[in-house]
């Protein structure tokens, strides 16, 4: 007898990309979704082909540190 189980989990990907201060939050969210999906897919494709993304990425929060100097 062969038994197979499918389990769904939620991942959190924290991105600290150098978005410019005047970049709209909507653009940050759009780019963050795409970047997170690419990172996770690349990680899984190279090491765990039996794991895949099945849902759409969702941005929960965009935080800007306005005191951080740009450099």
Backbone torsions as a table, in degrees:
resi	resn	phi	psi	omega
1	UNK	NA	133.7	177.0
2	UNK	-108.7	128.7	179.1
3	UNK	-117.7	132.3	178.2
4	UNK	-123.7	138.3	176.7
5	UNK	-123.3	140.7	174.0
6	UNK	-115.8	131.4	-178.4
7	UNK	-126.5	133.4	176.8
8	UNK	-106.5	135.0	176.9
9	UNK	-130.1	164.3	176.7
10	UNK	-109.2	132.6	177.7
11	UNK	-108.9	151.3	172.2
12	UNK	-119.0	129.1	178.5
13	UNK	-117.2	122.0	-179.8
14	UNK	-101.2	121.7	-177.5
15	UNK	-112.6	131.2	177.3
16	UNK	-121.6	60.4	-179.2
17	UNK	-82.7	156.2	-176.9
18	UNK	-82.6	68.4	175.5
19	UNK	-73.4	142.7	179.5
20	UNK	-73.0	150.3	-176.5
21	UNK	-58.1	-28.6	-178.9
22	UNK	-95.5	9.5	177.2
23	UNK	-73.1	126.2	-179.1
24	UNK	-62.3	145.4	179.8
25	UNK	-57.2	-33.5	179.6
26	UNK	-64.4	-36.9	178.3
27	UNK	-71.2	-40.5	176.8
28	UNK	-59.8	-45.8	-179.5
29	UNK	-61.7	-43.8	-179.3
30	UNK	-62.6	-46.4	-179.3
31	UNK	-68.9	-36.9	-179.8
32	UNK	-65.0	-42.4	177.4
33	UNK	-57.5	-49.6	-177.8
34	UNK	-64.0	-43.7	-178.1
35	UNK	-65.8	-42.8	179.5
36	UNK	-63.6	-42.6	-179.8
37	UNK	-63.8	-42.0	178.9
38	UNK	-64.1	-45.2	-179.2
39	UNK	-60.4	-47.1	-178.4
40	UNK	-67.6	-43.7	178.4
41	UNK	-60.1	-43.2	179.2
42	UNK	-63.4	-42.6	178.6
43	UNK	-62.1	-46.1	-177.3
44	UNK	-71.4	-39.0	-177.5
45	UNK	-63.0	-36.7	-176.5
46	UNK	-81.9	-20.4	-174.7
47	UNK	-128.1	-23.8	-175.1
48	UNK	-143.2	81.3	-176.3
49	UNK	-66.8	-15.4	179.3
50	UNK	-85.4	-1.3	178.8
51	UNK	-111.4	136.2	-179.9
52	UNK	-147.1	161.8	175.6
53	UNK	-83.3	129.5	-179.5
54	UNK	-117.1	-13.4	-179.3
55	UNK	-114.7	171.6	178.1
56	UNK	-83.8	139.6	175.9
57	UNK	-63.5	146.6	179.9
58	UNK	-132.4	125.9	177.8
59	UNK	-85.0	123.4	-179.6
60	UNK	-94.5	-28.1	-175.2
61	UNK	-161.6	141.9	170.7
62	UNK	-123.0	122.9	-176.8
63	UNK	-121.3	132.8	176.6
64	UNK	-120.1	132.0	175.0
65	UNK	-94.1	99.9	-175.1
66	UNK	-72.9	-13.5	178.6
67	UNK	-88.6	-12.5	-180.0
68	UNK	-70.8	128.2	177.7
69	UNK	-76.6	137.7	176.5
70	UNK	-79.2	143.4	-178.9
71	UNK	-156.4	NA	NA
